[in-house]
Amino acid sequence: MQDKEIILRCLKGEIEAFEILVKKYEKNVLCLAWNILGNKEEAEDVAQETFIQAYLSLNKFDMKRSFKNWLYSIAYRRGSDRKRKEKVFLNT
């Protein structure tokens, strides 16, 4: 099943359909976050936050674009934000 078909199911109210996307991308999102943060626990938090944000923002997703790239951009921003806050915290 294509990502966009799954997204349409989610938008129609099939909440459990999102689990398919989570299972498909969870390892890659976690790996990306881990590469940014260098800490497994922090990366797990960022991965979870990424999927929550993606789910809550599905109605804003442009179906002409790649879901994978959109999801990875969310993960990258969340990981980078957390890394930046960590540096600020350590420098104060």
TITI-730195 format. One record per residue: residue in three letters; residue number from 1; chain; x negated, y, z negated of N, C-alpha, C, O in turn. Coordinates in Angstrom, 2 decimals, decimal comma. Example, Ala and Ser with C-alpha at 12.3 -4.5 7.8 and 13.67 -1.06 7.14 Angstrom:
2
+------+-----+-------+---------+---------+---------+---------+---------+---------+---------+---------+---------+---------+---------+---------+
: rest :  nr : kette :     n_u :     n_v :     n_w :    ca_u :    ca_v :    ca_w :     c_u :     c_v :     c_w :     o_u :     o_v :     o_w :
+------+-----+-------+---------+---------+---------+---------+---------+---------+---------+---------+---------+---------+---------+---------+
:  ALA :   1 :     A :  -13,19 :   -5,69 :   -7,80 :  -12,30 :   -4,50 :   -7,80 :  -13,20 :   -3,30 :   -7,80 :  -14,24 :   -3,32 :   -8,46 :
:  SER :   2 :     A :  -12,85 :   -2,25 :   -7,08 :  -13,67 :   -1,06 :   -7,14 :  -12,90 :    0,03 :   -7,87 :  -13,41 :    1,14 :   -8,04 :
+------+-----+-------+---------+---------+---------+---------+---------+---------+---------+---------+---------+---------+---------+---------+
END
This chain:
92
+------+-----+-------+---------+---------+---------+---------+---------+---------+---------+---------+---------+---------+---------+---------+
: rest :  nr : kette :     n_u :     n_v :     n_w :    ca_u :    ca_v :    ca_w :     c_u :     c_v :     c_w :     o_u :     o_v :     o_w :
+------+-----+-------+---------+---------+---------+---------+---------+---------+---------+---------+---------+---------+---------+---------+
:  MET :   1 :     A :   -0,84 :   -1,18 :    0,00 :    0,00 :    0,00 :    0,00 :   -0,89 :    1,25 :    0,00 :   -1,88 :    1,32 :   -0,74 :
:  GLN :   2 :     A :   -0,54 :    2,20 :    0,81 :   -1,30 :    3,44 :    0,94 :   -1,05 :    4,35 :   -0,27 :    0,01 :    4,30 :   -0,88 :
:  ASP :   3 :     A :   -2,05 :    5,16 :   -0,58 :   -1,93 :    6,09 :   -1,72 :   -0,70 :    6,98 :   -1,59 :    0,01 :    7,22 :   -2,57 :
:  LYS :   4 :     A :   -0,46 :    7,47 :   -0,39 :    0,65 :    8,41 :   -0,21 :    2,01 :    7,74 :   -0,44 :    2,94 :    8,37 :   -0,92 :
:  GLU :   5 :     A :    2,11 :    6,47 :   -0,10 :    3,35 :    5,73 :   -0,38 :    3,56 :    5,62 :   -1,89 :    4,67 :    5,77 :   -2,39 :
:  ILE :   6 :     A :    2,48 :    5,36 :   -2,60 :    2,54 :    5,24 :   -4,06 :    2,92 :    6,59 :   -4,68 :    3,74 :    6,65 :   -5,59 :
:  ILE :   7 :     A :    2,33 :    7,65 :   -4,18 :    2,64 :    8,99 :   -4,68 :    4,12 :    9,31 :   -4,47 :    4,77 :    9,86 :   -5,36 :
:  LEU :   8 :     A :    4,64 :    8,98 :   -3,32 :    6,06 :    9,22 :   -3,06 :    6,93 :    8,44 :   -4,04 :    7,94 :    8,95 :   -4,51 :
:  ARG :   9 :     A :    6,54 :    7,22 :   -4,35 :    7,29 :    6,43 :   -5,35 :    7,25 :    7,12 :   -6,71 :    8,26 :    7,18 :   -7,41 :
:  CYS :  10 :     A :    6,08 :    7,64 :   -7,08 :    5,95 :    8,36 :   -8,35 :    6,85 :    9,59 :   -8,37 :    7,53 :    9,86 :   -9,35 :
:  LEU :  11 :     A :    6,84 :   10,33 :   -7,28 :    7,64 :   11,55 :   -7,20 :    9,14 :   11,26 :   -7,22 :    9,94 :   12,12 :   -7,58 :
:  LYS :  12 :     A :    9,50 :   10,05 :   -6,85 :   10,91 :    9,65 :   -6,90 :   11,29 :    9,13 :   -8,28 :   12,44 :    8,75 :   -8,50 :
:  GLY :  13 :     A :   10,33 :    9,10 :   -9,20 :   10,64 :    8,71 :  -10,57 :   10,10 :    7,37 :  -11,01 :   10,33 :    6,96 :  -12,15 :
:  GLU :  14 :     A :    9,40 :    6,66 :  -10,14 :    8,81 :    5,37 :  -10,51 :    7,48 :    5,61 :  -11,22 :    6,41 :    5,52 :  -10,61 :
:  ILE :  15 :     A :    7,57 :    5,90 :  -12,49 :    6,39 :    6,24 :  -13,28 :    5,34 :    5,13 :  -13,24 :    4,14 :    5,40 :  -13,16 :
:  GLU :  16 :     A :    5,80 :    3,88 :  -13,29 :    4,87 :    2,75 :  -13,32 :    4,06 :    2,62 :  -12,02 :    3,04 :    1,93 :  -12,01 :
:  ALA :  17 :     A :    4,50 :    3,24 :  -10,95 :    3,75 :    3,18 :   -9,69 :    2,39 :    3,87 :   -9,83 :    1,44 :    3,50 :   -9,15 :
:  PHE :  18 :     A :    2,31 :    4,85 :  -10,71 :    1,05 :    5,56 :  -10,89 :   -0,04 :    4,63 :  -11,42 :   -1,23 :    4,87 :  -11,20 :
:  GLU :  19 :     A :    0,36 :    3,59 :  -12,12 :   -0,60 :    2,62 :  -12,64 :   -1,41 :    1,98 :  -11,51 :   -2,58 :    1,62 :  -11,70 :
:  ILE :  20 :     A :   -0,81 :    1,83 :  -10,35 :   -1,52 :    1,27 :   -9,20 :   -2,69 :    2,18 :   -8,83 :   -3,79 :    1,70 :   -8,55 :
:  LEU :  21 :     A :   -2,44 :    3,48 :   -8,83 :   -3,51 :    4,44 :   -8,51 :   -4,59 :    4,45 :   -9,58 :   -5,78 :    4,53 :   -9,28 :
:  VAL :  22 :     A :   -4,17 :    4,36 :  -10,83 :   -5,14 :    4,34 :  -11,93 :   -6,05 :    3,13 :  -11,78 :   -7,28 :    3,26 :  -11,87 :
:  LYS :  23 :     A :   -5,48 :    1,97 :  -11,57 :   -6,28 :    0,76 :  -11,44 :   -7,21 :    0,82 :  -10,22 :   -8,33 :    0,31 :  -10,26 :
:  LYS :  24 :     A :   -6,75 :    1,45 :   -9,17 :   -7,54 :    1,56 :   -7,95 :   -8,76 :    2,46 :   -8,13 :   -9,83 :    2,18 :   -7,58 :
:  TYR :  25 :     A :   -8,60 :    3,54 :   -8,90 :   -9,65 :    4,55 :   -8,97 :  -10,33 :    4,70 :  -10,34 :  -11,28 :    5,48 :  -10,46 :
:  GLU :  26 :     A :   -9,88 :    3,98 :  -11,35 :  -10,39 :    4,21 :  -12,70 :  -11,90 :    4,00 :  -12,81 :  -12,57 :    4,79 :  -13,50 :
:  LYS :  27 :     A :  -12,46 :    3,00 :  -12,18 :  -13,90 :    2,75 :  -12,30 :  -14,71 :    3,87 :  -11,65 :  -15,71 :    4,30 :  -12,21 :
:  ASN :  28 :     A :  -14,27 :    4,33 :  -10,50 :  -15,00 :    5,40 :   -9,81 :  -14,90 :    6,73 :  -10,54 :  -15,87 :    7,48 :  -10,61 :
:  VAL :  29 :     A :  -13,72 :    7,02 :  -11,09 :  -13,55 :    8,26 :  -11,86 :  -14,41 :    8,21 :  -13,11 :  -15,07 :    9,19 :  -13,46 :
:  LEU :  30 :     A :  -14,41 :    7,07 :  -13,80 :  -15,25 :    6,91 :  -15,00 :  -16,72 :    7,05 :  -14,66 :  -17,47 :    7,71 :  -15,38 :
:  CYS :  31 :     A :  -17,14 :    6,45 :  -13,57 :  -18,55 :    6,54 :  -13,14 :  -18,94 :    7,98 :  -12,84 :  -20,01 :    8,44 :  -13,23 :
:  LEU :  32 :     A :  -18,08 :    8,70 :  -12,15 :  -18,35 :   10,11 :  -11,84 :  -18,48 :   10,92 :  -13,11 :  -19,41 :   11,71 :  -13,26 :
:  ALA :  33 :     A :  -17,56 :   10,73 :  -14,03 :  -17,61 :   11,47 :  -15,30 :  -18,85 :   11,09 :  -16,10 :  -19,48 :   11,96 :  -16,71 :
:  TRP :  34 :     A :  -19,21 :    9,83 :  -16,10 :  -20,39 :    9,37 :  -16,84 :  -21,66 :    9,98 :  -16,24 :  -22,58 :   10,36 :  -16,97 :
:  ASN :  35 :     A :  -21,71 :   10,07 :  -14,93 :  -22,88 :   10,68 :  -14,28 :  -23,02 :   12,16 :  -14,65 :  -24,13 :   12,66 :  -14,78 :
:  ILE :  36 :     A :  -21,92 :   12,83 :  -14,82 :  -21,95 :   14,25 :  -15,18 :  -22,34 :   14,42 :  -16,64 :  -23,16 :   15,27 :  -16,97 :
:  LEU :  37 :     A :  -21,74 :   13,61 :  -17,51 :  -21,88 :   13,81 :  -18,96 :  -22,98 :   12,99 :  -19,61 :  -23,54 :   13,41 :  -20,62 :
:  GLY :  38 :     A :  -23,29 :   11,83 :  -19,06 :  -24,32 :   10,98 :  -19,65 :  -23,90 :   10,34 :  -20,96 :  -24,75 :    9,90 :  -21,74 :
:  ASN :  39 :     A :  -22,61 :   10,29 :  -21,21 :  -22,10 :    9,74 :  -22,46 :  -20,81 :    8,98 :  -22,16 :  -19,87 :    9,53 :  -21,60 :
:  LYS :  40 :     A :  -20,79 :    7,70 :  -22,53 :  -19,66 :    6,84 :  -22,18 :  -18,35 :    7,32 :  -22,80 :  -17,32 :    7,38 :  -22,11 :
:  GLU :  41 :     A :  -18,37 :    7,66 :  -24,08 :  -17,14 :    8,07 :  -24,75 :  -16,58 :    9,36 :  -24,16 :  -15,37 :    9,49 :  -23,94 :
:  GLU :  42 :     A :  -17,45 :   10,30 :  -23,90 :  -17,01 :   11,57 :  -23,30 :  -16,47 :   11,31 :  -21,89 :  -15,46 :   11,89 :  -21,49 :
:  ALA :  43 :     A :  -17,13 :   10,43 :  -21,16 :  -16,69 :   10,09 :  -19,81 :  -15,32 :    9,42 :  -19,83 :  -14,48 :    9,69 :  -18,96 :
:  GLU :  44 :     A :  -15,09 :    8,56 :  -20,80 :  -13,77 :    7,92 :  -20,93 :  -12,69 :    8,95 :  -21,21 :  -11,59 :    8,87 :  -20,66 :
:  ASP :  45 :     A :  -12,99 :    9,92 :  -22,05 :  -12,04 :   11,00 :  -22,33 :  -11,72 :   11,79 :  -21,06 :  -10,56 :   12,08 :  -20,76 :
:  VAL :  46 :     A :  -12,77 :   12,14 :  -20,33 :  -12,58 :   12,92 :  -19,10 :  -11,79 :   12,11 :  -18,08 :  -10,92 :   12,66 :  -17,39 :
:  ALA :  47 :     A :  -12,06 :   10,83 :  -17,97 :  -11,31 :    9,99 :  -17,03 :   -9,83 :    9,98 :  -17,40 :   -8,97 :   10,11 :  -16,53 :
:  GLN :  48 :     A :   -9,54 :    9,83 :  -18,67 :   -8,15 :    9,83 :  -19,11 :   -7,49 :   11,18 :  -18,83 :   -6,37 :   11,24 :  -18,33 :
:  GLU :  49 :     A :   -8,19 :   12,25 :  -19,14 :   -7,66 :   13,59 :  -18,88 :   -7,43 :   13,80 :  -17,39 :   -6,46 :   14,46 :  -16,99 :
:  THR :  50 :     A :   -8,32 :   13,25 :  -16,57 :   -8,19 :   13,38 :  -15,12 :   -6,89 :   12,75 :  -14,63 :   -6,16 :   13,36 :  -13,86 :
:  PHE :  51 :     A :   -6,62 :   11,53 :  -15,09 :   -5,40 :   10,86 :  -14,64 :   -4,14 :   11,53 :  -15,18 :   -3,12 :   11,56 :  -14,50 :
:  ILE :  52 :     A :   -4,22 :   12,05 :  -16,38 :   -3,07 :   12,78 :  -16,92 :   -2,80 :   14,02 :  -16,09 :   -1,66 :   14,29 :  -15,71 :
:  GLN :  53 :     A :   -3,86 :   14,78 :  -15,82 :   -3,69 :   15,99 :  -15,02 :   -3,19 :   15,66 :  -13,62 :   -2,32 :   16,35 :  -13,09 :
:  ALA :  54 :     A :   -3,73 :   14,61 :  -13,02 :   -3,29 :   14,22 :  -11,68 :   -1,81 :   13,86 :  -11,68 :   -1,06 :   14,28 :  -10,80 :
:  TYR :  55 :     A :   -1,40 :   13,09 :  -12,67 :    0,01 :   12,69 :  -12,75 :    0,92 :   13,90 :  -12,90 :    1,94 :   14,01 :  -12,23 :
:  LEU :  56 :     A :    0,53 :   14,80 :  -13,79 :    1,36 :   15,98 :  -14,04 :    1,37 :   16,95 :  -12,86 :    2,28 :   17,77 :  -12,74 :
:  SER :  57 :     A :    0,36 :   16,85 :  -11,99 :    0,25 :   17,76 :  -10,85 :    0,60 :   17,10 :   -9,53 :    0,40 :   17,71 :   -8,48 :
:  LEU :  58 :     A :    1,12 :   15,89 :   -9,54 :    1,42 :   15,18 :   -8,29 :    2,33 :   15,98 :   -7,37 :    2,19 :   15,91 :   -6,15 :
:  ASN :  59 :     A :    3,25 :   16,72 :   -7,95 :    4,17 :   17,51 :   -7,12 :    3,46 :   18,63 :   -6,36 :    4,02 :   19,19 :   -5,42 :
:  LYS :  60 :     A :    2,24 :   18,96 :   -6,76 :    1,46 :   19,99 :   -6,08 :    0,48 :   19,41 :   -5,06 :   -0,14 :   20,15 :   -4,30 :
:  PHE :  61 :     A :    0,35 :   18,08 :   -5,05 :   -0,59 :   17,42 :   -4,15 :   -0,14 :   17,61 :   -2,70 :    1,02 :   17,38 :   -2,36 :
:  ASP :  62 :     A :   -1,08 :   18,02 :   -1,85 :   -0,83 :   18,20 :   -0,41 :   -0,98 :   16,84 :    0,26 :   -2,09 :   16,31 :    0,36 :
:  MET :  63 :     A :    0,13 :   16,28 :    0,73 :    0,13 :   14,94 :    1,31 :   -0,69 :   14,85 :    2,60 :   -0,92 :   13,75 :    3,10 :
:  LYS :  64 :     A :   -1,12 :   15,98 :    3,14 :   -1,97 :   15,96 :    4,34 :   -3,43 :   15,70 :    3,98 :   -4,26 :   15,44 :    4,85 :
:  ARG :  65 :     A :   -3,72 :   15,76 :    2,70 :   -5,10 :   15,59 :    2,22 :   -5,32 :   14,20 :    1,64 :   -4,38 :   13,41 :    1,51 :
:  SER :  66 :     A :   -6,56 :   13,93 :    1,32 :   -6,93 :   12,66 :    0,72 :   -6,68 :   12,69 :   -0,78 :   -7,18 :   13,57 :   -1,48 :
:  PHE :  67 :     A :   -5,90 :   11,73 :   -1,28 :   -5,67 :   11,65 :   -2,71 :   -6,97 :   11,38 :   -3,45 :   -7,23 :   11,97 :   -4,50 :
:  LYS :  68 :     A :   -7,78 :   10,50 :   -2,91 :   -9,05 :   10,14 :   -3,55 :   -9,92 :   11,38 :   -3,76 :  -10,45 :   11,59 :   -4,85 :
:  ASN :  69 :     A :  -10,06 :   12,19 :   -2,74 :  -10,88 :   13,41 :   -2,87 :  -10,27 :   14,39 :   -3,87 :  -10,99 :   15,02 :   -4,64 :
:  TRP :  70 :     A :   -8,95 :   14,50 :   -3,85 :   -8,26 :   15,39 :   -4,79 :   -8,49 :   14,92 :   -6,22 :   -8,78 :   15,72 :   -7,10 :
:  LEU :  71 :     A :   -8,36 :   13,62 :   -6,45 :   -8,56 :   13,05 :   -7,77 :  -10,00 :   13,24 :   -8,23 :  -10,24 :   13,61 :   -9,38 :
:  TYR :  72 :     A :  -10,96 :   12,98 :   -7,35 :  -12,37 :   13,13 :   -7,71 :  -12,70 :   14,59 :   -8,00 :  -13,53 :   14,88 :   -8,86 :
:  SER :  73 :     A :  -12,05 :   15,51 :   -7,31 :  -12,32 :   16,93 :   -7,58 :  -11,80 :   17,31 :   -8,97 :  -12,41 :   18,11 :   -9,67 :
:  ILE :  74 :     A :  -10,67 :   16,73 :   -9,37 :  -10,17 :   16,96 :  -10,72 :  -11,16 :   16,42 :  -11,74 :  -11,50 :   17,10 :  -12,71 :
:  ALA :  75 :     A :  -11,63 :   15,20 :  -11,52 :  -12,59 :   14,57 :  -12,44 :  -13,89 :   15,38 :  -12,51 :  -14,45 :   15,57 :  -13,59 :
:  TYR :  76 :     A :  -14,35 :   15,85 :  -11,37 :  -15,58 :   16,63 :  -11,35 :  -15,43 :   17,93 :  -12,14 :  -16,29 :   18,29 :  -12,93 :
:  ARG :  77 :     A :  -14,32 :   18,62 :  -11,92 :  -14,09 :   19,88 :  -12,64 :  -13,96 :   19,65 :  -14,14 :  -14,53 :   20,39 :  -14,94 :
:  ARG :  78 :     A :  -13,21 :   18,63 :  -14,53 :  -13,03 :   18,35 :  -15,96 :  -14,36 :   17,96 :  -16,60 :  -14,67 :   18,40 :  -17,71 :
:  GLY :  79 :     A :  -15,15 :   17,15 :  -15,91 :  -16,46 :   16,75 :  -16,44 :  -17,41 :   17,94 :  -16,54 :  -18,12 :   18,09 :  -17,53 :
:  SER :  80 :     A :  -17,42 :   18,76 :  -15,51 :  -18,28 :   19,94 :  -15,51 :  -17,88 :   20,93 :  -16,59 :  -18,73 :   21,50 :  -17,26 :
:  ASP :  81 :     A :  -16,58 :   21,11 :  -16,77 :  -16,09 :   22,01 :  -17,83 :  -16,52 :   21,50 :  -19,20 :  -16,97 :   22,27 :  -20,05 :
:  ARG :  82 :     A :  -16,39 :   20,20 :  -19,41 :  -16,77 :   19,64 :  -20,71 :  -18,29 :   19,77 :  -20,93 :  -18,73 :   20,08 :  -22,04 :
:  LYS :  83 :     A :  -19,06 :   19,55 :  -19,89 :  -20,52 :   19,68 :  -19,99 :  -20,91 :   21,12 :  -20,32 :  -21,80 :   21,37 :  -21,13 :
:  ARG :  84 :     A :  -20,24 :   22,06 :  -19,67 :  -20,51 :   23,48 :  -19,91 :  -20,17 :   23,86 :  -21,36 :  -20,92 :   24,58 :  -22,02 :
:  LYS :  85 :     A :  -19,03 :   23,38 :  -21,83 :  -18,64 :   23,67 :  -23,22 :  -19,61 :   23,04 :  -24,20 :  -19,91 :   23,62 :  -25,25 :
:  GLU :  86 :     A :  -20,10 :   21,86 :  -23,86 :  -21,08 :   21,17 :  -24,72 :  -22,36 :   22,01 :  -24,83 :  -22,93 :   22,14 :  -25,91 :
:  LYS :  87 :     A :  -22,81 :   22,57 :  -23,71 :  -24,03 :   23,39 :  -23,71 :  -23,82 :   24,66 :  -24,53 :  -24,72 :   25,06 :  -25,27 :
:  VAL :  88 :     A :  -22,66 :   25,29 :  -24,41 :  -22,36 :   26,49 :  -25,18 :  -22,35 :   26,16 :  -26,66 :  -22,90 :   26,90 :  -27,47 :
:  PHE :  89 :     A :  -21,73 :   25,04 :  -27,01 :  -21,65 :   24,62 :  -28,40 :  -23,05 :   24,35 :  -28,97 :  -23,34 :   24,73 :  -30,11 :
:  LEU :  90 :     A :  -23,89 :   23,70 :  -28,21 :  -25,24 :   23,38 :  -28,68 :  -26,14 :   24,60 :  -28,79 :  -27,08 :   24,62 :  -29,58 :
:  ASN :  91 :     A :  -25,84 :   25,62 :  -27,99 :  -26,66 :   26,84 :  -27,99 :  -26,22 :   27,86 :  -29,03 :  -26,87 :   28,90 :  -29,19 :
:  THR :  92 :     A :  -25,14 :   27,60 :  -29,74 :  -24,69 :   28,59 :  -30,72 :  -25,17 :   28,21 :  -32,12 :  -24,89 :   28,93 :  -33,08 :
+------+-----+-------+---------+---------+---------+---------+---------+---------+---------+---------+---------+---------+---------+---------+
END
